[in-house]
């Protein structure tokens, strides 16, 4: 319809003059998510690792997702694609969190510049890594000597600068990755060293570090999950665990995880194809075809 904009969130067209109001309303979504996890309510999302086209907008519009984690650690997204994906999710009232490639704070700055609502910094093991990446999110675009001074001493250029930066970044979400045995062993110190919002556990990295690669039912791994979740809960923070199946995600929820990161776009699409065509083959009297997990999830 000429002169109209179709808004998939409300399922109807709006005049261009109404579009500004719709976009402004989205600014509260990260704050709503932070409020929910602070109130100990579960929130739900998945990892975006494969989908790239903006034509997926209608799919995500009907997804009921609270958030997504856009993977730039193991994915091949460049800055432009990250920015486009962030904008797409935010237009649908879905909080957009970017998983950075590593613990260098420059990647946090790039994610924020792309418009991300927050970052997930993977594989943190030192207090210095947590402080630098978290405070980059809290103080961006502060740089250089003044940024290092805030990290080390908490001293800002002025009270006015402090208030400005805190207000500018107040709704941003910082998730600390605890993905190794060394990190799990001093997770309490890591949580307390910076103003983080949540803790993340990557099962593949964690189980490999524990010497039991991908054994997500192993008591050693489950005990580690319980330890990390308790440490976070005791400090009022939720834990996110990137489980891949319904059964393992249910286990995470039973253990106390509230920031539910279930599977990925690729994993859910693969299982959906397999399940629906298996049902159709059976109904048509065809031969059963064994489903195969062809994804390398990390």
ABEGO torsion letter per residue (X at the ends): XBGBBBBAAAGBBBBAAAAAAAAAAAAAAAAAAAAAAAAGBBBBBBBBAABABAAAAAAAAAAGBABBBBBAAABABBAAAAAAAAAAAAAAGBBBBBBBABABAAAAAAAAAAGBABBBBBGBABAAAAAAAAAAAAAOABBEAAAAAAAAAGBBABAAAAAAAAAAAAABBBBBBBABAAAAAAAAAAAAABBBABBBBBAAAAAAAAGBBGBAABAAAAAAAAAAAAAAAAAGBBBBBBBABAAAAAAAAAAGBABBBBEBAAAAAAAAAAAAAAAAAAAAGBBBBBBBBABBBX
